[in-house]
Protein backbone atom coordinates (compact mmCIF):
# COMPACT_ATOMS: atom_id res chain seq x y z
CA UNK A 1 0.00 0.00 0.00
CA UNK A 2 2.81 2.36 0.83
CA UNK A 3 4.50 1.61 -2.46
CA UNK A 4 1.25 2.19 -4.35
CA UNK A 5 0.91 5.56 -2.64
CA UNK A 6 4.49 6.40 -3.49
CA UNK A 7 3.86 5.33 -7.11
CA UNK A 8 0.85 7.69 -7.34
CA UNK A 9 3.00 10.49 -5.90
CA UNK A 10 5.63 9.76 -8.51
CA UNK A 11 3.10 10.07 -11.27
CA UNK A 12 1.81 13.35 -9.88
CA UNK A 13 5.30 14.76 -9.52
CA UNK A 14 6.64 13.69 -12.89
CA UNK A 15 3.47 14.51 -14.80
CA UNK A 16 3.70 17.80 -16.67
CA UNK A 17 0.96 20.38 -16.51
CA UNK A 18 -0.03 22.06 -19.75
CA UNK A 19 -1.96 25.24 -20.17
CA UNK A 20 -5.53 24.47 -21.31
CA UNK A 21 -6.10 25.84 -24.80
CA UNK A 22 -9.23 27.98 -25.18
CA UNK A 23 -11.67 26.76 -27.78
CA UNK A 24 -11.38 29.68 -30.19
CA UNK A 25 -13.00 30.11 -33.57
CA UNK A 26 -11.20 29.13 -36.76
CA UNK A 27 -9.70 32.53 -37.48
CA UNK A 28 -8.64 33.22 -33.89
CA UNK A 29 -6.97 29.87 -33.29
CA UNK A 30 -4.18 30.60 -35.79
CA UNK A 31 -2.89 33.65 -33.89
CA UNK A 32 -3.28 31.99 -30.51
CA UNK A 33 -0.83 29.22 -31.42
CA UNK A 34 1.77 31.81 -32.39
CA UNK A 35 2.18 32.91 -28.78
CA UNK A 36 1.45 29.69 -26.84
CA UNK A 37 4.38 27.79 -25.31
CA UNK A 38 4.91 25.05 -22.76
CA UNK A 39 5.99 27.38 -19.99
CA UNK A 40 4.16 25.29 -17.39
CA UNK A 41 6.11 22.08 -18.06
CA UNK A 42 8.10 21.00 -15.01
CA UNK A 43 11.87 20.51 -15.62
CA UNK A 44 12.86 16.86 -15.69
CA UNK A 45 16.09 17.09 -13.70
CA UNK A 46 14.16 18.44 -10.68
CA UNK A 47 11.72 15.56 -10.75
CA UNK A 48 14.55 13.04 -10.71
CA UNK A 49 15.83 14.41 -7.43
CA UNK A 50 12.38 14.22 -5.90
CA UNK A 51 12.04 10.64 -7.07
CA UNK A 52 15.11 9.55 -5.16
CA UNK A 53 14.06 11.44 -2.05
CA UNK A 54 10.55 10.02 -1.92
CA UNK A 55 11.33 6.38 -2.44
CA UNK A 56 14.29 4.07 -2.11
CA UNK A 57 13.03 2.04 -5.07
CA UNK A 58 13.62 3.98 -8.29
CA UNK A 59 10.93 3.83 -11.00
CA UNK A 60 13.20 3.36 -14.03
CA UNK A 61 10.31 3.06 -16.46
CA UNK A 62 9.11 6.56 -15.65
CA UNK A 63 12.63 7.99 -15.94
CA UNK A 64 13.18 6.32 -19.31
CA UNK A 65 9.88 7.65 -20.66
CA UNK A 66 10.80 11.17 -19.54
CA UNK A 67 14.24 10.95 -21.10
CA UNK A 68 12.69 9.82 -24.38
CA UNK A 69 10.32 12.77 -24.37
CA UNK A 70 13.04 15.40 -23.84
CA UNK A 71 14.26 15.63 -27.50
CA UNK A 72 10.70 15.69 -28.85
CA UNK A 73 9.67 18.51 -26.52
CA UNK A 74 12.79 20.56 -27.29
CA UNK A 75 12.39 20.14 -31.05
CA UNK A 76 8.70 21.05 -30.88
CA UNK A 77 9.36 24.15 -28.79
CA UNK A 78 12.23 25.26 -31.01
CA UNK A 79 10.15 24.78 -34.15
CA UNK A 80 7.27 26.78 -32.68
CA UNK A 81 9.56 29.60 -31.58
CA UNK A 82 11.30 29.67 -34.96
CA UNK A 83 7.99 29.79 -36.82
CA UNK A 84 6.68 32.50 -34.49
CA UNK A 85 9.83 34.57 -35.05
CA UNK A 86 9.57 34.23 -38.84
CA UNK A 87 5.92 35.36 -38.87
CA UNK A 88 6.70 38.15 -36.45
CA UNK A 89 9.55 39.51 -38.58
CA UNK A 90 7.41 39.28 -41.73
CA UNK A 91 4.66 41.34 -40.13
CA UNK A 92 7.10 43.83 -38.61
CA UNK A 93 8.78 44.54 -41.95
CA UNK A 94 5.48 44.75 -43.83
CA UNK A 95 3.76 46.97 -41.27
CA UNK A 96 6.76 49.31 -41.06
CA UNK A 97 6.91 49.75 -44.85
CA UNK A 98 3.16 50.28 -45.10
CA UNK A 99 3.15 52.80 -42.27
CA UNK A 100 5.96 54.89 -43.77
CA UNK A 101 5.11 54.71 -47.47
CA UNK A 102 1.33 54.51 -47.05
CA UNK A 103 1.02 57.65 -44.98
CA UNK A 104 3.58 59.66 -46.94
CA UNK A 105 2.58 58.77 -50.51
CA UNK A 106 -1.18 58.90 -49.96
CA UNK A 107 -0.88 62.30 -48.28
CA UNK A 108 1.07 63.59 -51.30
CA UNK A 109 -1.59 62.20 -53.67
CA UNK A 110 -4.35 63.92 -51.68
CA UNK A 111 -2.57 67.28 -51.90
CA UNK A 112 -1.92 66.97 -55.65
CA UNK A 113 -5.45 65.76 -56.39
CA UNK A 114 -6.88 68.75 -54.52
CA UNK A 115 -4.86 71.04 -56.79
CA UNK A 116 -5.84 69.16 -59.97
CA UNK A 117 -9.48 69.07 -58.93
CA UNK A 118 -9.93 72.67 -60.03
CA UNK A 119 -9.12 71.78 -63.65
CA UNK A 120 -10.82 68.39 -63.91
CA UNK A 121 -12.95 67.37 -60.92
CA UNK A 122 -14.00 63.93 -62.23
CA UNK A 123 -10.84 61.83 -62.17
CA UNK A 124 -9.15 63.83 -59.41
CA UNK A 125 -12.13 63.32 -57.10
CA UNK A 126 -12.00 59.53 -57.39
CA UNK A 127 -8.21 59.47 -56.94
CA UNK A 128 -8.47 61.67 -53.84
CA UNK A 129 -11.16 59.43 -52.33
CA UNK A 130 -9.05 56.29 -52.84
CA UNK A 131 -5.99 57.98 -51.34
CA UNK A 132 -7.99 59.15 -48.31
CA UNK A 133 -9.31 55.62 -47.74
CA UNK A 134 -5.82 54.12 -47.89
CA UNK A 135 -4.39 56.88 -45.69
CA UNK A 136 -6.81 56.02 -42.87
CA UNK A 137 -6.02 52.32 -43.29
CA UNK A 138 -2.27 53.01 -43.18
CA UNK A 139 -2.57 55.01 -39.95
CA UNK A 140 -4.46 52.16 -38.26
CA UNK A 141 -1.50 49.86 -38.98
CA UNK A 142 0.19 51.31 -35.87
CA UNK A 143 -1.78 48.96 -33.60
CA UNK A 144 -0.90 45.92 -35.70
CA UNK A 145 2.76 46.93 -35.73
CA UNK A 146 2.85 47.13 -31.92
CA UNK A 147 0.92 43.86 -31.72
CA UNK A 148 3.61 42.05 -33.72
CA UNK A 149 6.45 43.85 -31.92
CA UNK A 150 5.28 42.60 -28.51
CA UNK A 151 5.03 38.96 -29.65
CA UNK A 152 1.34 39.09 -30.57
CA UNK A 153 0.17 40.32 -27.18
CA UNK A 154 -2.63 42.89 -27.32
CA UNK A 155 -2.42 45.40 -24.48
CA UNK A 156 -4.50 48.23 -25.95
CA UNK A 157 -8.05 47.33 -24.95
CA UNK A 158 -11.02 45.77 -26.67
CA UNK A 159 -12.12 48.98 -28.42
CA UNK A 160 -8.86 49.37 -30.35
CA UNK A 161 -8.94 45.67 -31.23
CA UNK A 162 -12.39 46.05 -32.80
CA UNK A 163 -11.55 49.37 -34.47
CA UNK A 164 -8.34 48.08 -36.07
CA UNK A 165 -10.12 45.18 -37.77
CA UNK A 166 -13.10 47.40 -38.66
CA UNK A 167 -10.90 49.93 -40.48
CA UNK A 168 -9.00 47.20 -42.30
CA UNK A 169 -12.10 45.53 -43.74
CA UNK A 170 -13.82 48.88 -44.23
CA UNK A 171 -10.93 50.01 -46.41
CA UNK A 172 -11.15 46.82 -48.45
CA UNK A 173 -14.91 47.16 -49.03
CA UNK A 174 -14.59 50.88 -49.72
CA UNK A 175 -11.98 50.29 -52.42
CA UNK A 176 -14.04 47.52 -54.03
CA UNK A 177 -17.28 49.52 -54.08
CA UNK A 178 -15.52 52.69 -55.19
CA UNK A 179 -13.83 51.03 -58.15
CA UNK A 180 -17.15 49.45 -59.16
CA UNK A 181 -19.07 52.72 -58.99
CA UNK A 182 -16.28 54.53 -60.82
CA UNK A 183 -16.55 52.03 -63.68
CA UNK A 184 -20.33 52.44 -63.80
CA UNK A 185 -20.14 56.25 -63.79
CA UNK A 186 -17.58 56.20 -66.61
CA UNK A 187 -19.83 53.96 -68.69
CA UNK A 188 -22.90 56.16 -68.25
CA UNK A 189 -21.08 59.50 -68.34
CA UNK A 190 -22.93 60.49 -71.54
CA UNK A 191 -26.36 60.10 -69.99
CA UNK A 192 -28.21 63.40 -69.49
CA UNK A 193 -28.84 62.87 -65.77
CA UNK A 194 -25.12 62.27 -65.19
CA UNK A 195 -24.25 65.50 -67.02
CA UNK A 196 -26.78 67.57 -65.08
CA UNK A 197 -25.70 66.23 -61.68
CA UNK A 198 -22.68 68.36 -60.75
CA UNK A 199 -21.88 66.50 -57.51
CA UNK A 200 -22.64 63.04 -58.87
CA UNK A 201 -19.13 61.72 -58.16
CA UNK A 202 -19.16 62.93 -54.57
CA UNK A 203 -22.56 61.29 -54.05
CA UNK A 204 -21.24 57.98 -55.36
CA UNK A 205 -18.12 58.21 -53.20
CA UNK A 206 -20.19 58.97 -50.08
CA UNK A 207 -22.41 56.04 -50.94
CA UNK A 208 -19.38 53.71 -51.20
CA UNK A 209 -18.10 54.83 -47.79
CA UNK A 210 -21.53 54.26 -46.26
CA UNK A 211 -21.85 50.77 -47.75
CA UNK A 212 -18.35 49.80 -46.61
CA UNK A 213 -19.07 51.06 -43.07
CA UNK A 214 -22.10 48.77 -42.91
CA UNK A 215 -20.38 45.74 -44.43
CA UNK A 216 -17.46 45.96 -41.99
CA UNK A 217 -19.74 45.84 -38.92
CA UNK A 218 -19.12 42.11 -38.20
CA UNK A 219 -15.64 43.10 -37.01
CA UNK A 220 -17.19 45.27 -34.31
CA UNK A 221 -19.36 42.40 -33.12
CA UNK A 222 -16.96 39.45 -33.33
CA UNK A 223 -13.56 40.94 -32.57
CA UNK A 224 -12.45 40.68 -28.93
CA UNK A 225 -9.41 40.35 -26.69
CA UNK A 226 -8.92 36.99 -24.97
CA UNK A 227 -5.75 35.79 -23.25
CA UNK A 228 -3.93 38.90 -24.56
CA UNK A 229 -4.89 37.91 -28.12
CA UNK A 230 -6.96 40.05 -30.52
CA UNK A 231 -9.09 37.38 -32.23
CA UNK A 232 -12.35 36.79 -34.09
CA UNK A 233 -14.98 34.86 -32.13
CA UNK A 234 -18.45 34.42 -33.63
CA UNK A 235 -19.73 32.22 -30.79
CA UNK A 236 -22.12 33.55 -28.18
CA UNK A 237 -20.82 30.85 -25.87
CA UNK A 238 -17.27 31.88 -24.91
CA UNK A 239 -16.26 28.47 -23.57
CA UNK A 240 -16.64 26.38 -26.73
CA UNK A 241 -17.07 26.47 -30.49
CA UNK A 242 -20.69 25.97 -31.50
CA UNK A 243 -22.31 25.18 -34.81
CA UNK A 244 -24.04 28.56 -34.80
CA UNK A 245 -20.67 30.29 -34.49
CA UNK A 246 -19.25 28.34 -37.42
CA UNK A 247 -22.33 29.22 -39.49
CA UNK A 248 -21.90 32.92 -38.72
CA UNK A 249 -18.23 32.75 -39.63
CA UNK A 250 -18.98 31.11 -42.97
CA UNK A 251 -21.69 33.67 -43.74
CA UNK A 252 -19.28 36.56 -43.09
CA UNK A 253 -16.43 35.20 -45.22
CA UNK A 254 -18.77 34.30 -48.10
CA UNK A 255 -20.21 37.83 -47.97
CA UNK A 256 -16.69 39.25 -48.12
CA UNK A 257 -15.90 37.03 -51.09
CA UNK A 258 -19.02 38.07 -53.02
CA UNK A 259 -19.00 41.82 -52.34
CA UNK A 260 -15.25 42.25 -52.01
CA UNK A 261 -14.14 40.16 -54.97
CA UNK A 262 -16.71 38.53 -57.25
CA UNK A 263 -19.26 41.33 -57.78
CA UNK A 264 -16.63 44.08 -58.35
CA UNK A 265 -14.78 41.85 -60.83
CA UNK A 266 -18.01 41.28 -62.78
CA UNK A 267 -18.96 44.97 -62.82
CA UNK A 268 -15.50 46.15 -63.87
CA UNK A 269 -15.29 43.51 -66.61
CA UNK A 270 -18.68 44.42 -68.08
CA UNK A 271 -17.90 48.14 -67.88
CA UNK A 272 -14.62 47.66 -69.73
CA UNK A 273 -16.48 45.97 -72.59
CA UNK A 274 -18.87 48.91 -73.03
CA UNK A 275 -16.40 51.75 -72.47
CA UNK A 276 -15.51 53.98 -75.41
CA UNK A 277 -12.05 53.67 -76.97
CA UNK A 278 -10.35 57.05 -77.32
CA UNK A 279 -7.40 57.87 -79.56
CA UNK A 280 -6.11 60.79 -77.50
CA UNK A 281 -2.63 60.14 -76.09
CA UNK A 282 -3.46 61.62 -72.67
CA UNK A 283 -6.65 59.56 -72.58
CA UNK A 284 -4.69 56.37 -73.22
CA UNK A 285 -2.25 57.14 -70.40
CA UNK A 286 -5.09 57.88 -68.01
CA UNK A 287 -6.92 54.70 -69.04
CA UNK A 288 -3.78 52.60 -68.43
CA UNK A 289 -3.34 54.02 -64.93
CA UNK A 290 -6.99 53.48 -63.99
CA UNK A 291 -6.86 49.92 -65.35
CA UNK A 292 -3.69 49.23 -63.32
CA UNK A 293 -5.41 50.49 -60.16
CA UNK A 294 -8.26 48.03 -60.65
CA UNK A 295 -5.96 45.10 -61.39
CA UNK A 296 -3.78 45.90 -58.35
CA UNK A 297 -6.77 45.61 -56.03
CA UNK A 298 -7.57 42.07 -57.16
CA UNK A 299 -3.92 41.00 -57.11
CA UNK A 300 -3.24 42.28 -53.58
CA UNK A 301 -6.60 41.81 -51.80
CA UNK A 302 -8.02 38.85 -53.74
CA UNK A 303 -5.76 36.12 -52.27
CA UNK A 304 -6.60 37.06 -48.67
CA UNK A 305 -10.35 37.08 -49.33
CA UNK A 306 -10.14 33.74 -51.12
CA UNK A 307 -7.85 32.14 -48.51
CA UNK A 308 -10.01 33.13 -45.53
CA UNK A 309 -13.07 31.73 -47.29
CA UNK A 310 -11.27 28.42 -47.86
CA UNK A 311 -10.12 28.37 -44.25
CA UNK A 312 -13.67 28.78 -42.96
CA UNK A 313 -15.41 26.45 -45.41
CA UNK A 314 -12.79 23.80 -46.29
CA UNK A 315 -10.49 23.86 -43.28
CA UNK A 316 -10.14 20.07 -43.01
CA UNK A 317 -9.10 19.58 -46.64
CA UNK A 318 -6.36 22.22 -46.59
CA UNK A 319 -2.79 21.22 -45.90
CA UNK A 320 -1.08 22.42 -42.71
CA UNK A 321 1.51 24.46 -44.61
CA UNK A 322 -1.23 26.21 -46.56
CA UNK A 323 -2.57 27.84 -43.40
CA UNK A 324 0.75 28.00 -41.58
CA UNK A 325 2.57 30.00 -44.25
CA UNK A 326 -0.09 30.87 -46.80
CA UNK A 327 -2.40 32.90 -44.55
CA UNK A 328 0.32 35.22 -43.13
CA UNK A 329 1.70 35.74 -46.65
CA UNK A 330 -1.63 36.80 -48.19
CA UNK A 331 -2.37 38.97 -45.13
CA UNK A 332 0.90 40.86 -45.62
CA UNK A 333 0.13 41.18 -49.34
CA UNK A 334 -3.30 42.68 -48.66
CA UNK A 335 -1.84 45.18 -46.21
CA UNK A 336 0.74 46.28 -48.80
CA UNK A 337 -2.08 47.42 -51.09
CA UNK A 338 -2.33 50.66 -49.08
CA UNK A 339 0.69 52.19 -50.84
CA UNK A 340 0.57 50.51 -54.27
CA UNK A 341 -1.71 53.06 -55.96
CA UNK A 342 0.71 56.01 -55.51
CA UNK A 343 3.51 53.86 -56.91
CA UNK A 344 1.33 53.12 -59.95
CA UNK A 345 0.70 56.84 -60.44
CA UNK A 346 4.42 57.59 -60.36
CA UNK A 347 5.58 54.67 -62.51
CA UNK A 348 2.94 54.86 -65.27
CA UNK A 349 2.39 58.61 -65.09
CA UNK A 350 6.17 59.22 -65.39
CA UNK A 351 5.87 62.45 -63.42
CA UNK A 352 5.45 63.46 -59.80
CA UNK A 353 3.16 66.32 -60.90
CA UNK A 354 0.55 63.80 -62.08
CA UNK A 355 -0.70 65.97 -64.94
CA UNK A 356 -2.69 63.04 -66.32
CA UNK A 357 -5.10 63.56 -63.44
CA UNK A 358 -6.18 66.96 -64.80
CA UNK A 359 -7.13 65.52 -68.18
CA UNK A 360 -10.88 65.10 -68.75
CA UNK A 361 -11.66 62.62 -71.53
CA UNK A 362 -15.29 63.74 -71.75
CA UNK A 363 -14.24 67.27 -72.64
CA UNK A 364 -12.04 65.92 -75.39
CA UNK A 365 -14.97 64.04 -76.86
CA UNK A 366 -17.15 67.13 -76.64
CA UNK A 367 -14.48 69.23 -78.38
CA UNK A 368 -14.12 66.58 -81.05
CA UNK A 369 -17.86 66.47 -81.63
CA UNK A 370 -17.97 70.29 -81.78
CA UNK A 371 -15.21 70.36 -84.39
CA UNK A 372 -16.98 67.74 -86.47
CA UNK A 373 -20.23 69.72 -86.26
CA UNK A 374 -18.49 72.90 -87.41
CA UNK A 375 -16.90 71.07 -90.34
CA UNK A 376 -20.28 69.70 -91.41
CA UNK A 377 -21.82 73.16 -91.24
CA UNK A 378 -19.02 74.56 -93.41
CA UNK A 379 -19.52 71.80 -95.95
CA UNK A 380 -23.26 72.52 -96.09
CA UNK A 381 -22.63 76.27 -96.51
CA UNK A 382 -20.12 75.69 -99.27
CA UNK A 383 -22.55 73.40 -101.07
CA UNK A 384 -25.35 75.98 -100.84
CA UNK A 385 -23.06 78.80 -102.07
CA UNK A 386 -22.04 76.82 -105.18
CA UNK A 387 -25.68 76.17 -106.01
C-alpha positions in Angstrom: 0.0 0.0 0.0 2.8 2.4 0.8 4.5 1.6 -2.5 1.3 2.2 -4.4 0.9 5.6 -2.6 4.5 6.4 -3.5 3.9 5.3 -7.1 0.9 7.7 -7.3 3.0 10.5 -5.9 5.6 9.8 -8.5 3.1 10.1 -11.3 1.8 13.3 -9.9 5.3 14.8 -9.5 6.6 13.7 -12.9 3.5 14.5 -14.8 3.7 17.8 -16.7 1.0 20.4 -16.5 0.0 22.1 -19.8 -2.0 25.2 -20.2 -5.5 24.5 -21.3 -6.1 25.8 -24.8 -9.2 28.0 -25.2 -11.7 26.8 -27.8 -11.4 29.7 -30.2 -13.0 30.1 -33.6 -11.2 29.1 -36.8 -9.7 32.5 -37.5 -8.6 33.2 -33.9 -7.0 29.9 -33.3 -4.2 30.6 -35.8 -2.9 33.6 -33.9 -3.3 32.0 -30.5 -0.8 29.2 -31.4 1.8 31.8 -32.4 2.2 32.9 -28.8 1.5 29.7 -26.8 4.4 27.8 -25.3 4.9 25.0 -22.8 6.0 27.4 -20.0 4.2 25.3 -17.4 6.1 22.1 -18.1 8.1 21.0 -15.0 11.9 20.5 -15.6 12.9 16.9 -15.7 16.1 17.1 -13.7 14.2 18.4 -10.7 11.7 15.6 -10.7 14.5 13.0 -10.7 15.8 14.4 -7.4 12.4 14.2 -5.9 12.0 10.6 -7.1 15.1 9.5 -5.2 14.1 11.4 -2.0 10.6 10.0 -1.9 11.3 6.4 -2.4 14.3 4.1 -2.1 13.0 2.0 -5.1 13.6 4.0 -8.3 10.9 3.8 -11.0 13.2 3.4 -14.0 10.3 3.1 -16.5 9.1 6.6 -15.7 12.6 8.0 -15.9 13.2 6.3 -19.3 9.9 7.7 -20.7 10.8 11.2 -19.5 14.2 11.0 -21.1 12.7 9.8 -24.4 10.3 12.8 -24.4 13.0 15.4 -23.8 14.3 15.6 -27.5 10.7 15.7 -28.8 9.7 18.5 -26.5 12.8 20.6 -27.3 12.4 20.1 -31.1 8.7 21.0 -30.9 9.4 24.1 -28.8 12.2 25.3 -31.0 10.2 24.8 -34.1 7.3 26.8 -32.7 9.6 29.6 -31.6 11.3 29.7 -35.0 8.0 29.8 -36.8 6.7 32.5 -34.5 9.8 34.6 -35.0 9.6 34.2 -38.8 5.9 35.4 -38.9 6.7 38.2 -36.4 9.5 39.5 -38.6 7.4 39.3 -41.7 4.7 41.3 -40.1 7.1 43.8 -38.6 8.8 44.5 -42.0 5.5 44.7 -43.8 3.8 47.0 -41.3 6.8 49.3 -41.1 6.9 49.8 -44.9 3.2 50.3 -45.1 3.2 52.8 -42.3 6.0 54.9 -43.8 5.1 54.7 -47.5 1.3 54.5 -47.1 1.0 57.6 -45.0 3.6 59.7 -46.9 2.6 58.8 -50.5 -1.2 58.9 -50.0 -0.9 62.3 -48.3 1.1 63.6 -51.3 -1.6 62.2 -53.7 -4.4 63.9 -51.7 -2.6 67.3 -51.9 -1.9 67.0 -55.7 -5.4 65.8 -56.4 -6.9 68.8 -54.5 -4.9 71.0 -56.8 -5.8 69.2 -60.0 -9.5 69.1 -58.9 -9.9 72.7 -60.0 -9.1 71.8 -63.7 -10.8 68.4 -63.9 -13.0 67.4 -60.9 -14.0 63.9 -62.2 -10.8 61.8 -62.2 -9.1 63.8 -59.4 -12.1 63.3 -57.1 -12.0 59.5 -57.4 -8.2 59.5 -56.9 -8.5 61.7 -53.8 -11.2 59.4 -52.3 -9.0 56.3 -52.8 -6.0 58.0 -51.3 -8.0 59.1 -48.3 -9.3 55.6 -47.7 -5.8 54.1 -47.9 -4.4 56.9 -45.7 -6.8 56.0 -42.9 -6.0 52.3 -43.3 -2.3 53.0 -43.2 -2.6 55.0 -39.9 -4.5 52.2 -38.3 -1.5 49.9 -39.0 0.2 51.3 -35.9 -1.8 49.0 -33.6 -0.9 45.9 -35.7 2.8 46.9 -35.7 2.8 47.1 -31.9 0.9 43.9 -31.7 3.6 42.1 -33.7 6.4 43.8 -31.9 5.3 42.6 -28.5 5.0 39.0 -29.7 1.3 39.1 -30.6 0.2 40.3 -27.2 -2.6 42.9 -27.3 -2.4 45.4 -24.5 -4.5 48.2 -25.9 -8.0 47.3 -24.9 -11.0 45.8 -26.7 -12.1 49.0 -28.4 -8.9 49.4 -30.4 -8.9 45.7 -31.2 -12.4 46.0 -32.8 -11.5 49.4 -34.5 -8.3 48.1 -36.1 -10.1 45.2 -37.8 -13.1 47.4 -38.7 -10.9 49.9 -40.5 -9.0 47.2 -42.3 -12.1 45.5 -43.7 -13.8 48.9 -44.2 -10.9 50.0 -46.4 -11.1 46.8 -48.5 -14.9 47.2 -49.0 -14.6 50.9 -49.7 -12.0 50.3 -52.4 -14.0 47.5 -54.0 -17.3 49.5 -54.1 -15.5 52.7 -55.2 -13.8 51.0 -58.2 -17.2 49.4 -59.2 -19.1 52.7 -59.0 -16.3 54.5 -60.8 -16.6 52.0 -63.7 -20.3 52.4 -63.8 -20.1 56.2 -63.8 -17.6 56.2 -66.6 -19.8 54.0 -68.7 -22.9 56.2 -68.3 -21.1 59.5 -68.3 -22.9 60.5 -71.5 -26.4 60.1 -70.0 -28.2 63.4 -69.5 -28.8 62.9 -65.8 -25.1 62.3 -65.2 -24.3 65.5 -67.0 -26.8 67.6 -65.1 -25.7 66.2 -61.7 -22.7 68.4 -60.7 -21.9 66.5 -57.5 -22.6 63.0 -58.9 -19.1 61.7 -58.2 -19.2 62.9 -54.6 -22.6 61.3 -54.0 -21.2 58.0 -55.4 -18.1 58.2 -53.2 -20.2 59.0 -50.1 -22.4 56.0 -50.9 -19.4 53.7 -51.2 -18.1 54.8 -47.8 -21.5 54.3 -46.3 -21.9 50.8 -47.7 -18.4 49.8 -46.6 -19.1 51.1 -43.1 -22.1 48.8 -42.9 -20.4 45.7 -44.4 -17.5 46.0 -42.0 -19.7 45.8 -38.9 -19.1 42.1 -38.2 -15.6 43.1 -37.0 -17.2 45.3 -34.3 -19.4 42.4 -33.1 -17.0 39.4 -33.3 -13.6 40.9 -32.6 -12.5 40.7 -28.9 -9.4 40.4 -26.7 -8.9 37.0 -25.0 -5.8 35.8 -23.2 -3.9 38.9 -24.6 -4.9 37.9 -28.1 -7.0 40.0 -30.5 -9.1 37.4 -32.2 -12.4 36.8 -34.1 -15.0 34.9 -32.1 -18.4 34.4 -33.6 -19.7 32.2 -30.8 -22.1 33.6 -28.2 -20.8 30.9 -25.9 -17.3 31.9 -24.9 -16.3 28.5 -23.6 -16.6 26.4 -26.7 -17.1 26.5 -30.5 -20.7 26.0 -31.5 -22.3 25.2 -34.8 -24.0 28.6 -34.8 -20.7 30.3 -34.5 -19.3 28.3 -37.4 -22.3 29.2 -39.5 -21.9 32.9 -38.7 -18.2 32.7 -39.6 -19.0 31.1 -43.0 -21.7 33.7 -43.7 -19.3 36.6 -43.1 -16.4 35.2 -45.2 -18.8 34.3 -48.1 -20.2 37.8 -48.0 -16.7 39.3 -48.1 -15.9 37.0 -51.1 -19.0 38.1 -53.0 -19.0 41.8 -52.3 -15.2 42.3 -52.0 -14.1 40.2 -55.0 -16.7 38.5 -57.2 -19.3 41.3 -57.8 -16.6 44.1 -58.4 -14.8 41.9 -60.8 -18.0 41.3 -62.8 -19.0 45.0 -62.8 -15.5 46.2 -63.9 -15.3 43.5 -66.6 -18.7 44.4 -68.1 -17.9 48.1 -67.9 -14.6 47.7 -69.7 -16.5 46.0 -72.6 -18.9 48.9 -73.0 -16.4 51.8 -72.5 -15.5 54.0 -75.4 -12.1 53.7 -77.0 -10.4 57.1 -77.3 -7.4 57.9 -79.6 -6.1 60.8 -77.5 -2.6 60.1 -76.1 -3.5 61.6 -72.7 -6.7 59.6 -72.6 -4.7 56.4 -73.2 -2.2 57.1 -70.4 -5.1 57.9 -68.0 -6.9 54.7 -69.0 -3.8 52.6 -68.4 -3.3 54.0 -64.9 -7.0 53.5 -64.0 -6.9 49.9 -65.3 -3.7 49.2 -63.3 -5.4 50.5 -60.2 -8.3 48.0 -60.6 -6.0 45.1 -61.4 -3.8 45.9 -58.4 -6.8 45.6 -56.0 -7.6 42.1 -57.2 -3.9 41.0 -57.1 -3.2 42.3 -53.6 -6.6 41.8 -51.8 -8.0 38.8 -53.7 -5.8 36.1 -52.3 -6.6 37.1 -48.7 -10.4 37.1 -49.3 -10.1 33.7 -51.1 -7.8 32.1 -48.5 -10.0 33.1 -45.5 -13.1 31.7 -47.3 -11.3 28.4 -47.9 -10.1 28.4 -44.3 -13.7 28.8 -43.0 -15.4 26.4 -45.4 -12.8 23.8 -46.3 -10.5 23.9 -43.3 -10.1 20.1 -43.0 -9.1 19.6 -46.6 -6.4 22.2 -46.6 -2.8 21.2 -45.9 -1.1 22.4 -42.7 1.5 24.5 -44.6 -1.2 26.2 -46.6 -2.6 27.8 -43.4 0.8 28.0 -41.6 2.6 30.0 -44.3 -0.1 30.9 -46.8 -2.4 32.9 -44.6 0.3 35.2 -43.1 1.7 35.7 -46.7 -1.6 36.8 -48.2 -2.4 39.0 -45.1 0.9 40.9 -45.6 0.1 41.2 -49.3 -3.3 42.7 -48.7 -1.8 45.2 -46.2 0.7 46.3 -48.8 -2.1 47.4 -51.1 -2.3 50.7 -49.1 0.7 52.2 -50.8 0.6 50.5 -54.3 -1.7 53.1 -56.0 0.7 56.0 -55.5 3.5 53.9 -56.9 1.3 53.1 -60.0 0.7 56.8 -60.4 4.4 57.6 -60.4 5.6 54.7 -62.5 2.9 54.9 -65.3 2.4 58.6 -65.1 6.2 59.2 -65.4 5.9 62.5 -63.4 5.5 63.5 -59.8 3.2 66.3 -60.9 0.5 63.8 -62.1 -0.7 66.0 -64.9 -2.7 63.0 -66.3 -5.1 63.6 -63.4 -6.2 67.0 -64.8 -7.1 65.5 -68.2 -10.9 65.1 -68.7 -11.7 62.6 -71.5 -15.3 63.7 -71.8 -14.2 67.3 -72.6 -12.0 65.9 -75.4 -15.0 64.0 -76.9 -17.2 67.1 -76.6 -14.5 69.2 -78.4 -14.1 66.6 -81.1 -17.9 66.5 -81.6 -18.0 70.3 -81.8 -15.2 70.4 -84.4 -17.0 67.7 -86.5 -20.2 69.7 -86.3 -18.5 72.9 -87.4 -16.9 71.1 -90.3 -20.3 69.7 -91.4 -21.8 73.2 -91.2 -19.0 74.6 -93.4 -19.5 71.8 -95.9 -23.3 72.5 -96.1 -22.6 76.3 -96.5 -20.1 75.7 -99.3 -22.5 73.4 -101.1 -25.3 76.0 -100.8 -23.1 78.8 -102.1 -22.0 76.8 -105.2 -25.7 76.2 -106.0 
